[in-house]
Amino acid sequence: MKRETVLKHEFVEYIPNHLKEGTIYISVTFGTVVHKCCCGCGNEVITPLSPTDWKVTFDGESISLYPSIGNWNFDCKSHYWIKNSRVEWDKKRSGKEINSGRHQDYLYKSKYYGKNSLSPDKDITANDRASKSDKLEAKNNFWSRLRSWWC
């Protein structure tokens, strides 16, 4: 297995079916960055771009991804950073460290999405009730006006 140290980058709309070794593909359209694992194992690494996942930086010449790439589900268990299109290898993590990191990710996402989304049980039902009340009031007003016309 050949370990990559420098990556080329390509901005694409669609991720190609066949990835080239040593190339990182960035699809802004789909908010995704994809590359083959830098350890040389051949696995495809998919890094979604979002406020709670990865962030990509392009300085006009090179690509950086944050946070690090931890391929914990691959046999290789490789762990590296991509900074200025260079691969910086990090230490392998123990199972305990991996689980701790996953738990931190879970907490971060829960906090982020919990804070920025509506609670379906409270907000939507309250809106439904308000909407039904408005419709009922409008209906009653219509009949009241109609009745006053004839009486």
Stockholm file with secondary structure:
# STOCKHOLM 1.0

chainA/1-151         MKRETVLKHEFVEYIPNHLKEGTIYISVTFGTVVHKCCCGCGNEVITPLSPTDWKVTFDGESISLYPSIGNWNFDCKSHYWIKNSRVEWDKKRSGKEINSGRHQDYLYKSKYYGKNSLSPDKDITANDRASKSDKLEAKNNFWSRLRSWWC
#=GR chainA/1-151 SS CCCCCBCEEEECSSCCSSCCTTEEEEETTTTEEEEECTTSSCCEEEEEBSTTSBEEEECSSCEEEEEEEECTTSTTCCEEEEETTEEEECCCCCHHHHHHHHHHHHHHHHHHHHHSSCCIIIIIHHHHHHHHHHHHHHHHHHHHHHHHHHC
#=GC SS_cons         CCCCCBCEEEECSSCCSSCCTTEEEEETTTTEEEEECTTSSCCEEEEEBSTTSBEEEECSSCEEEEEEEECTTSTTCCEEEEETTEEEECCCCCHHHHHHHHHHHHHHHHHHHHHSSCCIIIIIHHHHHHHHHHHHHHHHHHHHHHHHHHC
//
